[in-house]
Structures are given as C-alpha cells and as structure tokens.
Amino acid sequence: MDEAVQQLSIDTWVANASEPTTFEDITDSGALVRTDFTITEDHSRRFCESVGNQSWQYAYSSDGVLMAPMDFAHIAVMRATLQLLQSSVFGYGQVNVVHIYSDLALENEARMFQVGDTLSVATQLDGLVNIGPGKKLSLRTAVYCQGKKVGTIRSAFLGRSHYVDTSRAFERCRDERLTVVLPSAAEVAVLESKEWFVYHEAAAAARLEPGTPIEFCLDSEYRFKSSSVYASIVTTGSVTVQGQGGARIHLADVDFKWGTATQNPVLEFLNR
C-alpha cells in the first residue's frame, strides 16, 4: 500500500503529463538537488491573479522591465522539494505530509525579480528526525537569480504517523556562530589543548590573547543511536578574531569527530 501511494505521488507531482520529468530517486541524505525555473509574463500574471495581488508593478512594465513577486523564490524550489518528499531518503507517508513552514531570508543586495529571470536553486537536507506526531524533514535551499545568490529558504515537513528508523535519522546544524571571551591565559591554554582546536597554517605566527573576542562558525552533523543518544557527532568550522582595521583573521579550525554521546562536547565547552 505504501509503495502504491508513493508511486501515485511521484506520478502526480514529479512526472506529471503536462510537463514530463523523469523521476530520479534520491538515496543519499547528503545529496544536493539543483533545479532551474524561468519566470515568464504568463507565470507572473497568473500567480498575481490567483493570490489577489493587484500591484501595478507586476501588471505594467517600466522602461521595458516587468517586475515579478519575490514569492517566485518559493515556487522555484517546489520541484526539488517534491522530488525529496518522494525519495527513498524520506520514505513512505506522502499522503500524510504536512507543510510546517517555509522561511525566506533575502541577501542584503538582493534585487526584485523580473520577468525573464532564471532562478536556480540548490536544495539539501538539514535533517530527518522523529518527533511526537511523526518524522520531520528539514530542508535548506540557496536561491540564485541570474547566477547571483538572492536568499536562503528554510523549510520543514511532517510525515504524520510515519517514522524513520533511528539508524537513518540525522540532523545538520549549519553556520552556528558563537562568540567566546577567555579572560585568562590559563583558559586560553585549555582551549589550545583541545585536539579539535587546530591553528590555521596561514596564521602560524598568531596566537590567541586573553580577553580577545573569539568567533566560532560551526557546522555539525548528528547521527542517532536512540531518541536521546547520538551514535556519532561531526563538528567542523572556522575560528576568527578581529584584527587591526576591523578585518577578520582566520586563526584556527575546528575538526571534531566523536562516537556515542548525549551532548556535543565542543558546544558544551564553548557554552560553559
């Protein structure tokens, strides 16, 4: 039954008759799914009509340029999202999927979309974990317009009453930023003694000084042994300090791998 539902979902949402697409299954949780979408005038007008958007800038061109709603960032990512929701990574439960959220964070220099723009998206999985009502799939998508990054979409979906085997569950936390100030030479020495703290080769002559704000930018991946115990933890990232003139100096790297644990020792140390 589950297989039949999954195949129906693939036929309906991914390989539909109006725009035939060969469904390529995704079995690697680290896969990066790339798709493109070009905004046409028909797309823009039909979208605005369907949501009741009567803004003049989407109906009349200025200097030969017709603007398009930024909502097309979410539309552009739908193909990759649907492909992941039908994949072997997500598994069964397509008719029980609930959309939890989709948040778009725009880059500071992002311009408004225009008819004729090609939007390229790169979607990757941030996690597949079990929560009370079912399994939760988290996605992160980088959105590019004409080759320039314009924003990031974070989204999540719930497969109600369906759960993932614990051995397949994972969670990725990206771009975690922590600022730490070590007031004494003794505390600096403790940090430097950690095997996961590795001075950057290009900054071999530089060393941490007590009282200096230290910024850690970390990516972590967790695999699960049970709902409360990790089977493995991998944390990597950069360590920077502010140099003269305000420029950031890449002083060191974090390279940490660990087996069974209930907490991330790196984050425990930095947050203490």
Secondary structure, DSSP 8 states (H G I E B T S, - for coil): -HHHHHHHHHHHHTS-SSS---------TT-EEEEEEE--HHHHHHHHHHHT---GGGTS-BTTB-EE-TTHHHHHHHHHHHHHHTSTTT-S-GGGEEEEEEEEEE-TT---EETT-EEEEEEEEEEEEEETTEEEEEEEEEEEETTEEEEEEEEEEEEET----GGG-EEEEEEEEEEEE--SHHHHHHHHH-TTEEE-GGGTT----TT-EEEEEEEEEEEESSSS-EEEEEEEEEEEEE-GGG-EEEEEEEEEEE-SBSS-HHHHHHH-
